[in-house]
Amino acid sequence: MVRLGTGIGWRPEIADDIARLPGIDWVEVVAENICPDHVPDALRLLRERGTTVVPHGVSLGLGGAERPEPGRLRALAERAEALGSPLVTEHIAFVRAGGPLTASPSIEAGHLLPVPRTRDALDVLCENVRIAQDALPVPLAVENIAALISWPGEEMTEGQFLAELVERTGVRLLIDVANLHTNHVNRGEDPAKALDELPTSAIAYVHVAGGVEKDGVWHDSHAHPVTQPVLDVLAELCARTAPPGVLLERDEDFPAAGELAGELAAIRAVAAAGAAGAAEAGMATAGMAAGSAKPVTAAGAAEAATAARTGDEAPAPVRASAAADEADEARTGADAPAADAPAPEAPLPDAPLPEAPVPDAVRERLALAQTALLSALVGDTPPPEGFDRRRLRVQSAALTAKRASVIAKVAPELPEILGTGYRPAFVRYAEGRPMTGGYRRDALSFAEHLLADGRPGDSAARRRLTLWWQERSGPAPLPSHPAARFARRVRLALSGGR
């Protein structure tokens, strides 16, 4: 297991601050935002200083009914190789639906949506994870996500779902403690119970992030400070195991460097306190176990400490993490841990056994269920049976807001041209219009929609929007070199535009 230390999510907006922050051992980058042939200079300089970089994917859709797209897997592999990364990470989520399995148009969520914790969904997820593992040059870890909604008829808890996923695939886990807190508020799930059930020794690293509560719903915004309840969940995790790495996520409304440093210091303090507590519990347990043939491990000590708090018998070592170690070593050729590395938690058993292919009927059932849900969220179709309709409205609004925010980053000229009218206009456009071709295509479609409707009302703004659209659309977009753009701007100014 790679020891990462304390890290932060690398974003261009805070690249200079990250370069100056003390004690940053590693960074995580959104894989889709990095071009392997043109790594940003700030990120390249971090790598040259010895800072580890981990690509974090958001578009594979491993929890979707379709098998992972080979092109997306190749892209993720290329980024891992270009960055010299020791692992890559993705999400336990679906991000698109429809398509051949449902004989309907493919639609995209534009964000991460939860998979149902059912046998069908787990079978599909396990096969998709194994496909991804085979295609990637380094180990894969998958992240639990935050959810605003619950699927009806779920058959497992989150901890049980993750434990069996690790057992069957050997995949590592990226545990987001902010998402555990989110699911506590939104779905009534106990973070401590989830941590008790999942194989904490399979954790590759941990995410910590801020959020905000609105009308009784917790939004995992990554745009607010880390709250004490989230740090409390981190403390619960660190009392059970010493995670190889802990990372602070921040995606929007970036604070000053001093505030980021303060949040990182708080995270380090919680992790250190958890390690000290686990070590103390380990010494006590070792004393009680003197003379026993069974070795006492770090994770076993943490579990014993948990058992002491709850009055339960400490569970046996988890086989799943050992399977993950064995599978990682088989793929990477890694040797056993060095002498100064943490001791393994259990002898390594055989790697997970191969499984029969998932029947098409199972994928089709999952595809129909996910398509019905996503269509209700982004296509204004009737909600499926069993879902909380109020929560579906909250989730739908959150997806639209996320979509509008990403479009504003992908095409910053649109909010500049439309001003305060940008977001209301986009919300009206998005009603009943699912995203089908990615964010850049969505931005063009939005502009086309406005122009076809004679908007914006201001003629100068309409001319600017027309020019913006012409430069980027059609079989032969207008030339984009500086001289051509300057000539068009001059013509636009002379015609009365700005």
C-alpha positions in Angstrom: 0.0 0.0 0.0 1.4 3.4 -1.0 1.8 5.8 1.9 0.7 9.2 0.6 0.5 11.5 3.6 -1.5 14.7 3.6 -2.7 16.2 0.3 -5.0 18.6 -1.4 -7.0 18.6 -4.6 -5.1 20.5 -7.2 -7.1 23.1 -9.1 -5.7 25.8 -11.4 -7.3 28.6 -9.3 -5.2 27.7 -6.3 -2.1 26.3 -8.0 0.1 29.1 -6.7 -1.2 28.6 -3.1 -0.6 24.9 -3.3 3.0 25.4 -4.4 3.6 27.5 -1.3 1.6 25.5 1.3 3.9 23.6 3.7 3.5 19.9 4.3 1.8 19.0 1.0 2.9 15.4 0.3 0.7 14.8 -2.7 -2.1 16.2 -4.9 -5.1 14.8 -6.7 -6.2 16.1 -10.1 -9.5 15.7 -12.0 -8.3 13.3 -14.7 -10.6 14.7 -17.4 -9.2 18.2 -16.9 -5.6 17.2 -17.7 -4.1 16.7 -21.1 -1.3 14.1 -21.0 0.7 16.0 -23.6 0.3 19.4 -22.0 0.5 19.0 -18.2 0.1 22.5 -16.6 3.4 24.1 -15.7 2.4 24.4 -12.0 1.6 20.7 -11.8 4.8 19.8 -13.7 6.8 21.8 -11.2 5.2 20.0 -8.3 6.1 16.6 -9.8 9.7 17.8 -10.3 9.7 18.6 -6.5 8.7 15.0 -5.8 5.1 15.6 -5.1 2.9 12.6 -5.9 0.0 13.2 -8.3 -3.0 11.0 -8.5 -5.6 11.3 -11.3 -9.2 11.2 -10.1 -11.7 10.3 -12.8 -15.4 11.4 -12.8 -16.7 10.1 -16.1 -16.2 6.3 -16.3 -19.6 5.6 -14.8 -18.5 2.3 -13.2 -21.8 1.9 -11.6 -23.7 2.2 -14.8 -25.4 -0.6 -16.7 -23.0 -0.4 -19.7 -19.5 -1.7 -19.7 -16.8 1.0 -19.3 -16.0 2.6 -22.6 -12.5 1.6 -23.9 -11.7 5.1 -25.0 -12.3 6.5 -21.5 -10.2 3.7 -19.9 -7.4 4.5 -22.3 -7.6 8.2 -21.5 -7.4 7.4 -17.7 -4.5 5.1 -18.3 -2.6 7.7 -20.3 -3.0 10.2 -17.5 -1.7 7.8 -14.9 1.3 7.1 -17.0 2.0 10.8 -17.9 1.8 11.8 -14.3 3.8 8.8 -12.9 0.9 8.0 -10.6 1.0 5.1 -8.1 -2.8 4.6 -8.5 -5.9 6.0 -10.1 -9.3 6.6 -8.6 -12.9 6.7 -9.7 -16.4 6.7 -8.2 -19.1 4.1 -7.4 -21.7 5.9 -9.4 -23.6 6.1 -12.7 -23.3 9.2 -14.8 -25.3 8.3 -18.0 -28.1 6.1 -19.0 -30.2 5.1 -22.0 -28.4 3.7 -25.0 -28.5 0.3 -26.7 -29.5 -1.6 -23.5 -32.8 0.3 -23.4 -33.2 1.1 -27.1 -33.4 4.8 -26.2 -31.2 7.9 -26.6 -28.2 8.1 -24.4 -28.5 10.9 -21.8 -26.0 12.2 -19.3 -26.4 13.3 -15.7 -23.5 15.7 -15.6 -22.8 14.5 -12.1 -22.5 11.4 -10.0 -25.6 9.5 -9.1 -25.9 6.6 -6.6 -26.3 3.0 -7.7 -28.9 0.8 -6.0 -27.4 -1.5 -3.4 -28.8 -4.6 -4.9 -27.4 -7.9 -6.1 -27.9 -6.9 -9.8 -26.1 -3.6 -9.4 -23.3 -5.2 -7.4 -22.8 -7.9 -10.0 -22.6 -5.3 -12.8 -20.3 -3.0 -10.7 -17.9 -5.9 -9.9 -17.6 -6.8 -13.6 -17.1 -3.2 -14.6 -14.4 -2.7 -12.0 -12.6 -5.8 -13.2 -12.7 -4.5 -16.8 -11.2 -1.2 -15.6 -8.5 -3.0 -13.5 -7.4 -5.0 -16.5 -7.1 -1.9 -18.7 -5.2 0.3 -16.2 -1.5 0.2 -15.6 -1.7 0.9 -11.9 -4.1 -0.1 -9.1 -7.7 1.3 -9.0 -9.5 2.7 -6.0 -13.2 3.6 -6.0 -15.0 6.2 -4.0 -18.3 6.1 -2.1 -20.4 9.1 -3.2 -22.8 11.6 -1.5 -26.4 11.1 -2.3 -29.5 13.2 -2.0 -31.9 10.3 -2.8 -32.3 6.6 -1.9 -33.3 3.8 -4.2 -36.3 1.8 -3.1 -35.8 -1.9 -2.4 -32.1 -1.8 -1.5 -30.7 -5.1 -0.2 -27.5 -4.1 1.5 -26.0 -1.3 3.6 -23.2 0.8 2.2 -20.6 -1.0 4.3 -21.8 -4.4 3.2 -21.9 -3.3 -0.4 -18.4 -2.0 -0.3 -17.0 -5.0 1.6 -18.4 -7.5 -1.0 -17.1 -5.3 -3.8 -13.6 -5.5 -2.3 -13.9 -9.2 -1.6 -14.9 -10.0 -5.2 -12.5 -7.7 -7.1 -9.6 -6.8 -4.8 -10.2 -3.1 -5.6 -9.0 -0.5 -3.2 -11.3 2.0 -1.5 -11.3 5.8 -1.5 -13.4 6.7 1.4 -14.9 10.2 1.5 -15.9 11.0 5.1 -17.8 14.1 4.0 -20.0 11.8 1.8 -20.6 9.5 4.8 -21.8 12.6 6.7 -23.9 13.6 3.8 -25.6 10.2 3.7 -26.1 10.4 7.4 -28.1 13.7 7.1 -29.9 12.9 3.8 -30.5 9.1 4.2 -30.3 8.5 7.9 -27.3 6.2 7.6 -24.9 5.9 10.6 -21.3 6.7 9.5 -19.9 4.6 12.4 -21.9 1.6 11.3 -20.7 1.9 7.7 -17.1 2.1 9.0 -17.6 -1.0 11.2 -18.9 -2.9 8.2 -16.4 -2.0 5.5 -12.9 -3.3 5.2 -11.0 -0.2 6.4 -7.7 -1.9 5.7 -8.5 -1.8 2.0 -8.5 2.0 2.1 -6.1 3.7 -0.4 -6.8 7.2 1.0 -9.5 9.4 2.4 -11.3 12.5 1.1 -12.3 15.4 3.4 -14.5 18.2 2.1 -17.0 20.9 3.2 -20.6 21.3 2.5 -23.7 23.1 3.6 -27.2 22.2 4.9 -30.2 23.8 3.2 -33.8 23.0 4.3 -32.7 19.8 6.0 -30.7 18.5 3.1 -26.9 18.4 3.1 -25.2 19.5 -0.1 -21.7 18.2 -0.6 -20.6 21.4 -2.2 -16.8 21.3 -2.0 -17.3 25.1 -1.8 -17.6 25.6 2.0 -15.3 25.0 5.0 -14.9 21.6 6.5 -17.4 21.2 9.4 -16.8 19.6 12.7 -19.2 16.7 12.0 -17.1 15.8 9.0 -13.9 15.9 11.1 -15.7 13.7 13.7 -16.3 11.1 11.0 -12.6 11.3 10.0 -11.8 10.7 13.7 -14.0 7.6 13.7 -12.2 6.3 10.7 -8.7 7.0 12.1 -9.6 5.3 15.3 -10.1 2.1 13.3 -7.2 2.3 10.9 -4.3 4.6 9.9 -5.3 5.6 6.3 -2.3 5.8 3.9 -3.4 9.3 2.8 -5.9 12.1 3.6 -6.8 14.8 1.1 -8.7 18.1 1.3 -11.1 18.8 -1.5 -12.1 22.3 -2.6 -13.7 23.0 -6.0 -15.3 26.4 -5.8 -15.3 29.6 -3.8 -11.6 29.1 -3.0 -10.5 30.7 0.3 -7.2 32.4 1.1 -4.1 30.2 1.5 -4.2 30.7 5.2 -7.7 29.2 5.5 -6.6 26.2 3.4 -3.6 25.8 5.6 -5.8 25.9 8.7 -8.1 23.2 7.3 -5.1 21.0 6.5 -3.7 21.5 10.0 -7.1 20.4 11.5 -7.1 17.3 9.3 -3.5 16.4 10.3 -4.4 16.9 14.0 -7.4 14.5 13.7 -5.4 11.9 11.9 -2.5 12.1 14.4 -4.9 11.8 17.3 -6.5 8.8 15.7 -3.1 7.2 15.1 -2.1 7.8 18.7 -5.3 6.4 20.0 -5.0 3.3 17.8 -1.4 2.8 18.9 -2.4 3.0 22.6 -5.2 0.6 22.1 -2.8 -1.7 20.2 -0.4 -1.8 23.1 -3.1 -2.6 25.5 -4.5 -5.3 23.2 -1.0 -6.8 22.7 -0.6 -7.0 26.5 -3.9 -8.9 26.8 -3.0 -11.1 23.9 0.5 -12.1 25.3 1.1 -15.8 24.8 -1.5 -16.1 22.1 -0.4 -17.6 18.8 -2.5 -15.1 16.8 -0.5 -12.0 15.8 -1.9 -8.6 16.8 -2.0 -6.1 14.0 -2.5 -2.3 13.8 -6.0 -2.7 12.3 -6.8 -5.5 14.8 -5.9 -3.1 17.6 -8.2 -0.5 16.2 -11.0 -3.1 15.9 -10.3 -4.2 19.5 -10.6 -0.6 20.6 -14.0 -0.3 18.8 -15.1 -3.6 20.4 -14.1 -2.2 23.8 -16.3 0.8 23.2 -19.3 -1.2 22.1 -19.0 -4.4 24.2 -18.8 -6.6 21.1 -16.3 -9.2 20.3 -13.5 -8.0 18.0 -14.0 -9.4 14.5 -11.5 -11.6 12.7 -9.1 -9.9 10.3 -10.8 -8.9 7.0 -9.9 -11.1 4.1 -11.0 -8.5 1.6 -8.0 -6.2 2.1 -5.6 -9.0 1.7 -7.3 -9.9 -1.6 -6.8 -6.3 -2.6 -3.1 -6.5 -1.8 -2.7 -9.7 -3.7 -4.6 -8.4 -6.8 -2.5 -5.2 -6.8 0.8 -7.1 -6.6 -0.3 -9.4 -9.4 -1.0 -6.4 -11.6 2.0 -4.3 -10.8 4.6 -6.8 -9.9 5.2 -5.0 -6.6 7.3 -6.7 -3.9 6.2 -7.3 -0.4 6.3 -4.2 1.9 9.7 -2.9 3.0 10.9 -3.7 6.5 9.9 -0.2 7.8 6.4 -0.3 6.2 3.3 -1.1 8.3 2.9 -4.8 8.9 0.3 -6.6 6.7 -3.0 -7.1 8.5 -3.3 -10.8 7.6 -1.5 -13.4 5.5 -2.3 -12.9 1.8 -4.8 -15.4 0.5 -5.5 -16.2 -3.1 -6.6 -13.3 -5.3 -10.3 -13.0 -6.1 -11.5 -15.9 -8.2 -12.8 -15.2 -11.8 -16.5 -14.9 -12.1 -18.9 -15.8 -14.9 -19.9 -12.9 -17.1 -23.0 -10.9 -16.0 -26.0 -12.0 -18.0 -27.4 -9.4 -20.4 -30.7 -9.6 -18.7 -29.1 -8.3 -15.5 -27.6 -5.3 -17.2 -30.8 -4.6 -19.0 -32.8 -4.5 -15.8 -30.3 -2.1 -14.2 -30.3 0.0 -17.4 -34.1 0.4 -17.4 -34.1 1.4 -13.7 -31.3 3.9 -14.1 -32.7 5.3 -17.3 -36.1 5.8 -15.7 -34.5 7.6 -12.7 -32.3 9.8 -14.8 -35.1 10.7 -17.3 -37.2 11.9 -14.3 -34.3 14.0 -13.0 -33.2 15.7 -16.3 -35.9 14.9 -18.8 -39.1 15.9 -16.9 -40.6 12.4 -17.2 -42.8 10.9 -14.4 -40.8 9.7 -11.4 -40.3 6.0 -10.9 -42.3 4.2 -8.2 -40.9 4.2 -4.7 -38.8 7.3 -4.8 -39.3 10.3 -2.5 -40.6 12.9 -5.0 -39.5 15.9 -2.9 -36.0 14.6 -2.9 -36.1 13.9 -6.6 -37.0 17.6 -7.1 -34.0 18.6 -4.9 -31.7 16.3 -6.8 -33.0 17.6 -10.2 -32.4 21.2 -9.1 -28.9 20.3 -7.9 -28.1 18.6 -11.3 -29.2 21.7 -13.2 -27.2 24.0 -10.9 -24.1 21.8 -11.4 -24.7 21.8 -15.1 -24.9 25.6 -15.3 -21.8 26.0 -13.2 -19.7 23.7 -15.3 -21.0 25.3 -18.5 -19.9 28.7 -17.1 -16.4 27.3 -16.7 -16.3 25.5 -20.0 -17.6 28.5 -21.9 -16.9 31.6 -19.6 -18.0 33.9 -22.5 -21.6 32.9 -22.0 -22.1 34.4 -18.5 -20.0 37.3 -19.6 -22.4 38.0 -22.6 -25.6 37.3 -20.7 -24.7 38.8 -17.4 -27.1 38.2 -14.5 -29.5 36.6 -17.0 -27.2 33.7 -17.7 -28.3 31.3 -14.9 -32.1 31.9 -15.2 -31.9 31.5 -18.9 -29.9 28.3 -18.6 -32.3 26.8 -16.0 -35.2 27.4 -18.4 -33.2 25.9 -21.3 -32.3 22.8 -19.2 -36.0 22.0 -18.3 -36.8 18.8 -20.2 -33.5 19.0 -22.2 -31.1 16.3 -21.0 -27.4 16.7 -21.8 -26.5 14.2 -24.6 -23.1 15.1 -25.9 -21.0 16.5 -23.1 -20.6 20.0 -21.7 -19.1 21.7 -24.8 -21.9 20.5 -27.0 -24.4 21.5 -24.3 -22.9 25.1 -24.3 -23.4 25.3 -28.1 -27.0 23.9 -27.8 -27.8 26.5 -25.2 -26.5 29.3 -27.4 -28.5 27.9 -30.4 -31.6 27.8 -28.2 -31.3 31.4 -27.2 -30.6 32.7 -30.7 -33.5 30.7 -32.2 -35.7 32.4 -29.6 -34.4 35.9 -30.5 -32.5 36.2 -27.3 -30.8 38.0 -25.7 -33.0 41.0 -26.2 -30.1 43.4 -26.3 -29.0 43.6 -29.9 -25.3 44.0 -29.1 -25.3 41.0 -26.7 -27.1 39.0 -29.4 -24.5 39.9 -32.0 -21.7 38.8 -29.5 -23.5 35.5 -28.8 -24.0 34.9 -32.6 -20.3 35.5 -33.2 -19.4 33.2 -30.3 -21.6 30.4 -31.7 -20.3 30.9 -35.2 -16.7 30.6 -34.1 -17.3 27.2 -32.4 -20.0 25.4 -34.4 -20.7 24.0 -37.8 -18.7 21.6 -40.0 -16.1 24.3 -40.5 -15.9 26.6 -37.5 -14.6 30.1 -38.1 -10.8 30.5 -37.9 -9.7 30.8 -34.3 -6.2 32.3 -34.8 -5.6 35.7 -33.1 -5.7 37.7 -36.4 -9.0 36.3 -37.5 -10.6 36.8 -34.0 -9.3 40.4 -34.0 -10.8 41.1 -37.4 -14.2 39.8 -36.3 -14.1 41.9 -33.2 -13.3 44.9 -35.2 -16.3 44.2 -37.6 -18.5 43.6 -34.6 -17.5 46.9 -33.0 -18.0 48.8 -36.2 -21.5 47.3 -36.5 -22.5 48.6 -33.1 -21.6 45.6 -30.9 -19.1 45.4 -28.2 
